[in-house]
Amino acid sequence: MMHLAVRILDIRCICFPISPTGSLLDEDSANVSSPCASFAPMTLIDDSDRDAPAAVVSERTELLRSVSVALDHHNTVTHDTEIDAGVCYHLLSILQDAVEDSFDSEEVFLSVDSLSKALRCSDAIAECLLVDIGTSLLQLLFRLVEMNYRLGNTALVASCRALIERWAALEMNLDSIDNHHILLPFLVGAVNGTSGKETVHCAALSLQRLSRPAANKAMMALTGGLLDCLFGLLQGCFPKEIRVEAAEAVKNLAWECVPNKNLIASSSWYIEVLATTTKDKDEKIRGAAIETLVHLSSASTAEKVSIVEVDGLINRLLQIAQDFTERPDLRVSATHALACLICRETATALGKYDNLLDVLRYLSCGG
């Protein structure tokens, strides 16, 4: 472990001069006992060596190759030890410096590759690390995804996306993430401010995973533009995989969070988008929209009135409930939504559907 740490330190020494007190990997640091040691960036004396000669760049690249090889194993305990010794902090710093010179250099690729290998660690250590550097790392990775997608560097895009997926799979509580207040606006901006489908997909995936923990739901729904962003993805002509993530995120946000149910149900545009999405050809997208309507059907009375007044929604739910070619669970969900929307306040609006009670009666008898 110490040898690997020294190799990474050597790379940083080659990148730019470091003060004698800047070393983070002396004997004491290499034997840290904390679950995930937090290291500050090394102290710089001078930044004038950024335009390094070819020989120095070559040496730096060779060292990065050796680090990538050393990290290429699947021993979780060893990876945990490597991260405790500050390997990922150094690699992130090296990557940040490399990106300043080029978006697609071998140093960038090797840094991303090494970070991916290091994060084969345990989830507990990965979460401890990414709570600290996750936001900074994500911002850098999204920048690399966008630029390399435009340059056609599919291998580097795939490596960056793998790191983003590793972060997203942890499904961390937003409150625990350093600089979380800028994370959600950044992800919304990644959807709204770019034309690259890979960047949009990574942002949609990240939002979908963040929408799962109960502690995140209210914060996400109240983030400016986030719901509009997700419903815009549902309504827009985006690839199926992006729309699946958006549909799942909306469903998650509407589940078991009463303020979110009321907020979503109060928007006629959101309900119209959901009604249209229940006709989607993709079963996952269609199913998520129907399940979202089930969650919204238990919103407050005022919101129920808003839902039933959306043109075409009730007819669509009735159609799904009676469609024997539809998945049985989705037919049950449509029936459930219809039943939950019936109350004194919605009686007038629902009264014009002559067959509503007949359909519910028929289905309740096993039809």
PAROVO-385348 format. One record per residue: residue in one letter; x, y, z of N, C-alpha, C in turn. Coordinates in steps of 0.1 Angstrom, whole numbers, plus 5000, padded with zeros to 4 digits. Layout:
! PAROVO-385348
AXYZXYZXYZ/...
This chain:
! PAROVO-385348
M500849885000500050005000500950135000/M501950125008502850245009503550264995/H503950164988504550174975503650244966/L502350204966501350274957501250414960/A501150444973500950584977502150674973/V503350614974504550684970504550714955/R504050614947504050634933503150754929/I501950754936501050864933501651004937/L502351004949502951124953504051164943/D504751064937505751094927505151174915/I503951124911503251184900502951334903/R502451354915502151494919503351584920/C504551524924505751594924506251634910/I505951544901506351574887505351684881/C504151684885503151774880503551924883/F504051944896504452074900505252064913/P506052154916506852154928505952154941/I506352074951505652064963506552104975/S505952174984506752214996507152095004/P508152105012508651985020507551945030/T506752035034505751995044504451955038/G504351955024503151925017502851775016/S503751685020503551545018502351495027/L501451415021500351365028500551215031/L501551155026501751015027503050975034/D503351035046504450995054504050875061/E504850815070504550695077503350705085/D503150815092501950835100500650835092/S500750905080499550915072499150785065/A500250705063499950585056499250475065/N499350505078498750405087497550475095/V496750545088495650615094494650515099/S494050545110493050455116491650495114/S491450615108490050665105489450585094/P488050565094487450485084487650545070/C487850675068488150725055488850865057/A490250855057490950975061490751085051/S490651205056490351325048491651405047/F492151425035493451495032493151625025/A493851725029493851855022494751845010/P494551935000495451934988496851974992/M497851924985499251964988499452114985/T500452164993500752304991501652324979/L501252424970502052454958502952564961/I504152554955505152664956504952744944/D504852684932504752754920503952684910/D503152754902502352684892502852714878/S504052754877504652794864505052674856/D505152554862505552434855504452354848/R503252414847502152344841502452304826/D503152394819503552364806504852274806/A504652154810505852064813506352014799/P507651984798508251934786507751794784/A507951744772507451614768508051504776/A509251514780509851404788509251394802/V508851504808508251504821506851444820/V506151484809504751434807504851284805/S505751234798505951094795506151024808/E507051074817507351014830506151004838/R505351114838504151124846503151024841/T503051004828502050914822502450764826/E503750734826504250604829503950574844/L504050674853503750644867502250624868/L501450694861499950674862499650534857/R500350494847500050354842500350254852/S501450274860501850174870500850174882/V500250294885499250304895497950234891/S497550254878496350184873496550034874/V497749984870497949844871497949794886/A498449874895498549834909497149834915/L496249914910494849924915493949824909/D494449754899493549664891493449524898/H492649524908492349394916491049414922/H490549304928489149304933489149264948/N490249304955490349274969489749404976/T488549384981487849504987488549554999/V489149475007489849515019491049605015/T491749555005492949625001492549764995/H491449764987490949894982490549994993/D489949935004489650015015490850085021/T491950005023493150055028493750165019/E493750135006494250234996493550364998/I492250364999491450485000491750555014/D491950475024492250535037493650605037/A494450565028495850625027495750755018/G494550785013494450905005494650894990/V494650774985494850754971493850834962/C492550824965491550894957491651044957/Y492051094969492251244969493351284960/H494451214960495551244951495151224936/L494451114933494051094919493051204914/L492151244923491251354919492051484916/S493051514925493851634923494651624910/I495151504907495851484894494951504882/L493751444883492751454873492351604871/Q492151674881491851824880492951894872/D494151864876495251934869495351894854/A495151764851495251714838494151774829/V492951784834491851844826492051984822/E492852054830493152194826493952204813/D494652094810495452094798494752024786/S493951924789493251854778492051774784/F491051754776489851674781490051534777/D490951494768491051354764492451304763/S493351354772494751304772494751164778/E495851104777496050974783496050984798/E496551094803496651124818495151134823/V494351194816492951204820492251064821/F492550984810491950854809492450764820/L493750774823494350684833493950724847/S493750854849493250904862491850854865/V490950864855489550824856489550674858/D490350604850490450454851490950414865/S491950484871492450444884491450474895/L490650584894489650614903488550504903/S488150464891487150354890487650234897/K488850194895489450074901489450084917/A489950204921490050224936488650214942/L487550264935486250254941485550124940/R486350014938485949884940485949844955/C486149944963486149924977484749894983/S484649884996483349855002482449985001/D481149965001480150075000480350175011/A480650125023480850215035481950305033/I483150255028484250345025484050435014/A483350385003483050464992482150584996/E481150555004480250665008480950765017/C481850715025482550815034483450905025/L484050845015484950925006484051024998/L482950974992482251054983481351164990/V481051145002480451245010481351375010/D482651345010483551465010483851514996/I484151434987484651484974483651454962/G482451394966481551354955481051464946/T480651574952480151684944481251734934/S482451754939483551804931483851704920/L483851574923484151474914483051464903/L481851474907480751464897480751584888/Q481051704892481151814883482151794873/L483351744877484451714868484051604858/L483451504863483051384854482051424844/F481051504848480051554838480651644827/R481651724831482351804822483051714811/L483651614817484451524808483451444799/V482351394804481351324796480851414784/E480551534787480051624777481051644766/M482251684770483251714760483751594752/N483851484759484351364751483251294743/Y482051324747480851274738480951354725/R481251484726481351564714482551524706/L483651484712484851444705484751304700/G483751224704483651094700484550994707/N484951024719485850934727484950844736/T484450744730483450664737484050584749/A485250544748485850474759485950564771/L486450684770486550774781485150814787/V484150834778482850854782482350744790/A482550614786482150504794482750494807/S484050524808484750524821484250624831/C483950744825483350854834481950814839/R481250754830479850714833479850604844/A480850514843480950404853481150464867/L482050574868482250634880480950704885/I480250774876479050834880478050734885/E477950614879476950514883477350454896/R478750444899479150394912478750494923/W478850624920478350724930476850714932/A476150704921474650704921474150584929/A474850464927474350344933474350344948/L475150434954475150444969473850504974/E473150584966471850644970471950714984/M472950804984473250874997472150985000/N472051005013471151115017471851245014/L471051345008471651465004472251545015/D471651545027472151615038473551585042/S473951455039475251415043476351445033/I475951495021476951525011477451665012/D478751675012479351805012478951895000/N478552015002478152104991476952044984/H476051984991474851924985473852034980/H474052154985473152264981473452304966/I474552274961474852304947474652174938/L474552064944474451934936473251924928/L472051944934470751934927470652044916/P470952174918470852264907471852234896/F473052174900473952134890473452024881/L472751924887472151814879471051864870/V470251954875469152014867469752094855/G470752164858471452244847472052154837/A472552034841473151934832472151884822/V470851884826469751834817469351954808/N469152074814468652184807469652254798/G470952244801471952324795472852254785/T472552134781473452064773472651984762/S473351964751472751884740473251744739/G474151704748474751564747473851474755/K473351364748472451274754473151194765/E474451174765475151094775475151174788/T475351314787475251394799473851394805/V472851414797471451414801471151274808/H471651164802471351034808471951024821/C473251064823473951054836473151144846/A472751254842471951344852470651284856/A469951224846468651164849468851044858/L469850964856470250844864470550894878/S471350994880471651054893470451104901/L469551174894468351224900467451104904/Q467351004896466550894899467050814912/R468350794913468850724924468750814937/L468950944936468851034947467351044952/S466451014943464951024947464550904955/R465350804957464850684964464850704979/P465950754985465850775000464750875004/A464050835014462950915019463351055023/A464551065029465051195034465351295023/N465451245010465751334999464551394992/K463351324994462251354985461751494986/A461551544998460951684999461951784994/M463251764997464251864993464351864978/M464251754971464351744957463151814950/A461951784955460751844949460751994950/L461352044961461352194963462552264956/T463452184950464552244943464052304930/G464352434928463852504917464152444903/G463052414896463152364882463352214882/L463452144893463751994892462551914887/L461351944892460251874887459951904873/D460052034869459852074855460852004846/C462051984851463151914844462751774841/L462251704851461851554850460651544841/F459651624843458451614834458751654820/G459751744818460151784805460851664798/L461651584805462251464800461151364796/L460151354804459051264800458351304788/Q458151434786457351484775458151494762/G459451514764460351534752460651414744/C461351434733461751324724463151274728/F463251224740464551174744464551024743/P465750964742465850814741465150744753/K464750624750463950554760464650544774/E465950514774466650494787466650624795/I466650744789466550864797465150884802/R464150854794462750874799462350774809/V462950654809462750554820463250604833/E464450664833465050724846464150834851/A463650924842462851034846461450984851/A460850884845459650834850459750764863/E460850694865461150634879461350734889/A462050844886462350954895461051024900/V460151044890458851114894458051014903/K458050894899457350794908457850794922/N459150784923459850784936459450904945/L459451024938459251154945457751154950/A456851094943455451094946455050994957/W456050904960455750784969456050824983/E455050804992455250825007455750955011/C455351065004455751195007454551285004/V453751315014452451385012452751525006/P453651605011453851735004454151724989/N454951624986455251604972454051564963/K453251474969451951434962451151554959/N450951644969450151754968450751854958/L452051874958452751964949452551924935/I452851794932452751744918451251744913/A450351704922448951694918448351824916/S448951934921448352064920448652124906/S449552064898449952114885449152034874/S448352104867447552034856448551994845/W449652064843450552024833451251894837/Y451651874849452251744854451251634851/I449951654855448951544853448751514839/E448751614830448551594816449651514810/V450951544815452051474810451951324814/L451551304827451351164832450251094824/A449151164821448151094814448551054800/T449351144793449951104780450950994781/T451750994792452750894793452150754796/T450950744801450350614803450050544790/K450150614779449950554766451350524759/D452450544766453750514761453950374756/K454650354746454850214741455750134750/D456650204757457550124766456850094779/E456849964783456149914794456649974807/K457949994809458550054821458050194823/I458050274812457650414813456150424816/R455450344809453950344810453650304825/G454250194829454050144843454350244854/A455450314852455850414862454850534863/A454350574851453350684851452050634858/I451650514856450450464862450650454877/E451750404881452050394896452150534902/T452650634895452650774900451250824902/L450350794893448950834895448350764907/V448750644909448250574921448650654934/H449950694934450450764946449650904947/L449450964936448851104936447351094940/S446750974938445250964940444950964955/S446050964964445850974978446251114983/A446351214974446751344977445551414985/S445651534989444551604996443351624987/T442251654993440951664985441051764974/A441551884977441651984967442451934954/E443551864957444351814946443651704938/K442851624945442051524938441151584928/V440551694932439551764923440351814911/S441551864913442451914902442751794892/I443051674898443351564890442251514881/V441051504887439851444879439451544869/E439751674870439351774860440251774848/V441451704848442351704837441651624826/D441551684814440851624803441451494799/G440651384798441051254793441651164803/L442051204815442651124824441851004829/I440551034833439650934839439350834828/N439150874816438850784805440050694803/R441250744804442450664802442550564813/L442350604825442450504836441350394835/L440150434830439150334828439550234817/Q440150294807440650204795441650104800/I442650154808443650064813443049954822/A442149994831441549894840440749784833/Q440249814821439449714814440249644802/D441549684801442349634790442949494794/F442449384789442949254793444249224786/T444749304777446049284771447149364780/E446749444789447649514798448149424809/R449249454815449849374826448749384838/P448549264844447549254855447749354866/D449049374870449349464881449049614877/L449249654864448849784860447349804859/R446649704856445149714856444649734870/V445249664880444949674894445249824898/S446449874894446850004898445950114893/A445450094880444550194874443250194882/T442750074885441550054893441650124907/H442750094913443050154926443050304926/A443650364916443650514914442250564912/L441450504904440050544902439350544915/A439450434923438750424935439150524945/C440450554946440950654956440550794952/L440250824939439850954935438450984938/I437650884942436150914944436050964958/C435451084959435051144972433951244970/R433451294980432251394979432651504970/E433851564971434251674964434451644949/T434751524945434951484931433751424925/A432651414933431551334928430951404915/T430851534915430251604904431051584891/A432351594892433251574881433151434876/L433151334885433151194881431751144877/G430751224881429351184878429051164863/K429851244854429651234840430151104833/Y430851024841431350904836430350794840/D429450764831428350674834428750534838/N429850494832430250354834431350334845/L431650444852432650434863432350334873/L431150354880430850254891430650114886/D430050104873429849974868431149904866/V432149974861433549914859434149874872/L434049964882434649934895433949814901/R432649804900431849694905432249564898/Y432349574885432749454877434149404881/L435049494882436449464886436549414900/S435749464909435849414923435349274924/C434649224915434149094915435048994907/G436249044904437248954897437148964882/G436449074877436349084862437649124856/
